[in-house]
Amino acid sequence: MSFRQLPSVDALIRAAGTAYSDVPHELVRDAARTVLAQARASIAAGASPPDLTALVAAIHNELATVLTPSLRPLINATGVVIQTNLGRAPLSEAARAAMQTIGAGYSNLEYDLAAGERGSRHVHLESLLTRLTGAEAALVVNNNAAAVYLALIALAAGREVIISRGQAVEIGGGFRIPDVLRASGAMLVEVGTTNRTYSHDYAAAITERTALILRVHSSNFRLIGFVHEPSLAELAAVAHEHSLPLLDDLGSGTLIDTRQFGLLAEPTVQESVAAGADLVTFSGDKLLGGPQAGIIVGRRDLVSKLRRHPLARALRIDKSTIAGLAATLYSYLRGTALREIPVWQLISTPLADLQQRAETLAIRLNAAGIPACAVACESAVGGGSLPGATQPSAGVAISPVVGNATELASRLRAGRPPVVARIVDKQVLCDLRSVFPGEDEMLATALMNAWQALQ
Ligand SMILES: *Cc1c(COP(=O)(O)O)cnc(C)c1O
């Protein structure tokens, strides 16, 4: 039995020598155990026993894996600018700097410097948000799911919430509006039909148990054809006739009109506020382009109620998020958002620039013997915004000679940094819409390395 030829854990650790004297002994011991278990498994599967040098090298790799953070930066070549799985919005330089500065030391997070006494963490964002959206008051929590949940718990627990049947939907990642409503203790009253709902459907469903009317933006699907939903202003009129608040979950929400980039109109926060929504909720890290956060703007009395609810404490955001979000909002306030916020930099990149970069990349790859072509493609904006809409883009497509596109894509993901690309028509497509110009060089190297690894 060749298991006998394997060293003991202690013998293996001794063989590994003093190279790991600065690593806690338990880590080295665990790595040795893992390596020996793997060796036994491969022997059992018919392999010949690894020699001591191979085992020591395996310990080195195992320790490197254990000591390397699993969260790491990558190149997003999917073309999807706001990809939840890839971390949504990249942060602006100002946001990163602010998070670093505030994170590194003490701050007046909840301290009123003028009075020398306890203050509120909410003041740092509220005036920025009210100025930018036209709302009376604002509150920021952990994410938009938390914002909706807090609003429902604070305003509708034990009572009824009216929503169009076409909006009782799943947003993604298991966030289902009917489930959130149930979890908040509110009762869902669905009105209308999946495709058509009118103001009078809402009006007819209002009783003394009604707490509010909820509108949910259809952020990840589009109903087309024989469809109708009342406008937000019409809904506000129905709600206010009955002295009920209208809660508008915008999802992405944007402060900038997306039509200027040839995209469909994503509803803006300002429009919702102006149309009469009493509370509007949206994400900090979708089209706003900031850190993860759930932003609530609207009527002062309602925002105060949310702020006073015990759950607000459980859902509060931390100092570095406040710093990063404030820095992001200042870009909007100064009118420099398109230039400074990465999400908008990517969305507003002219097609000609992407084509030029794709050509350059293809030429470089061709020179390395890789059959790459600059191609035209379409990219989705993603992140629960602009469902069904795409933007013209450009990228490089590669058809592997050895192996297939799936294998090449997997090699790309295994690289340093990893590259996540799309597979289109049996080719690997790197869509440059979501690649920063400064990453082109790294992308070229990554493609060459992945290509080499397959040969
Ligand atoms: C994305 C989204 C949410 C969830 O927002 P998170 O910030 O991911 O928590 C809720 N509602 C809508 C309509 C959304 O698009």
The ligand as a Gaussian input file, in Angstrom:
#p B3LYP/6-31G(d) Opt

LIG

0 1
 C      -32.340000      46.472000      -7.182000
 C      -33.724000      46.678000      -6.671000
 C      -34.040000      46.465000      -5.329000
 C      -32.998000      45.985000      -4.346000
 O      -32.028000      46.966000      -4.166000
 P      -30.649000      46.591000      -3.419000
 O      -29.913000      47.889000      -3.363000
 O      -29.999000      45.552000      -4.255000
 O      -31.015000      46.082000      -2.085000
 C      -35.326000      46.691000      -4.901000
 N      -36.267000      47.110000      -5.771000
 C      -36.012000      47.315000      -7.083000
 C      -37.121000      47.771000      -7.978000
 C      -34.734000      47.112000      -7.583000
 O      -34.462000      47.302000      -8.876000

